[in-house]
Structures are given as C-alpha cells and as structure tokens.
Amino acid sequence: MTSSIILIILFSFIVANLPWLTERFFILFTPPFGGVKQTWMRLLEWLVFACFAVLFAWGFEQKITGTTHVQDWEFYAIFISLFTVFAFPSFIYRHLVLPLLKRNSL
C-alpha cells in the first residue's frame, strides 16, 4: 500500500468522524436552534464531507498520476459503505457513550 492511498484513507476517516465529534456546523458555524446540532444536520454534514472526500481523492489521483480512472456505481456504493464504517466510532461515542457519561456524572 502506497503512502498516497494511506493518506486518502486517513483523510476519509477524519472527515467521516468530524460531524459527530464537533458541535460546530461544518466546523465553522454555530448551529441555529439554540446552538445544538440536530441529527439531520450531522447527517447532511456527513454527506457533504463524503462528497468532499471523493473530490479530494479524485484530485489527488489526478495530481499524482496525471489521469483518473473511470468509476462505475459499484465504486461509489463501496465508498459510501466504507465511509459509513469510518464514521461508526464517533457515532457510537456521540449517541451511546456521551449519554452514559452525562447520566453517571449527575
């Protein structure tokens, strides 16, 4: 496995986890609705970050090899599945661990 593939996988892992680890909307904005990021906002942010990760990988491939490979629907289905798996640790932390920690601290 080359270092460029490791870089793309690491970048995808980080951006897949960002929506559940931060309370800022797209890392920059304070969310409306009382400053609490809703679940639909996290999912929208996750989907936009998934598109951003695809564009990053596409641009990186273009920069390194000078060309890009044509991808069919199977590639994107596998990518979304892998991106979902990458987001799993922070999703579990946000929805299972944090409520338990807050309940035990009271």
N, C-alpha and C positions, 0 to 999 in steps of 0.2 A: 504494500500500500504506500503510495507516494505521499509526500508531505502536503501536496495540494488537495488531495482527497481528504486527508485528516483535517485540514483547515476548513474545508466546506462542511464536513460533518460536525466539527466543533462549533462553527458559526451557526449552523442549523439548530444544534442542541441549545445554544444560549438564547437565540431568539424565540425558540419554541417555549422556553420557560419564562420569559420576561412578562407576559400578561398576568401570570398568576403570582409572581414574586413582587410586583410593584403595585402601588395604589395610584400611580400616575397614568393617565390615559395617553397612550403612545409615548410614554416616558417623559413627555414634556408638559402635558396639561393636567390641571387639577380637574377631576371629573365633576360634571354637574350633578344634580340630585343630591345635594348635601355632602359632597366630597367623597362619596363612597362609590367605588367602581362596581357596577352591576355585572351579573354573569353574561348578559348579552354583549356588554362592552368588552369583556375579556375574550369572548369568542370571536367578535369582529376583529379585535386587535390581533388575535392569534391567526386568523385567516389572512389578514393583510401582511403579517410577518411571514407567513408561509409563502405568499407571492413574492415578497421581498427576498426570501432565501432562494427561491427559484431564479429570480433575476440576478442575484449575486453569483450563483453557481454558473448560470449561463454566461455572464460577463467574464467571470474568472476563466472559464473554459475558452472563451473567445480570445482572451488576452494571452493565455499560455500556449494554446495550440494554433491559433490563427483561424480556426474554423469551429463550428459547432455541429454536433450530431443531431439529426432529426429524431425527435422523440414521439412515440405514439402514446395513446391513452394509458397503456399499461405502466409506463414510466411515472406518469403523474398520479395514478392510483397508488402505486407503491410509495411514492414520495409522501403523499398525504398520510398514508398509514404509518410510515416511519416518523413523520413529523408529529403525529398523534402520540406515538410511543415516546418520543423525546420529551413531550410536554407532560407526561404522566407523573414524574416525581414532584414537580411543583404543583400540579393539580391536586395530588394526594395531600401535600403539605397544606395547601390553602383550604381544602374542604374537609379534611379529616383530622389532621394534626393540630392546626390552629384552634379550632373549636374546643378540642380536648384540653389544650394548654390554657385557654381562657377560662374554661369551666373549672379546672383544677386550681387556678390562681385565685379564684374568689373564695 
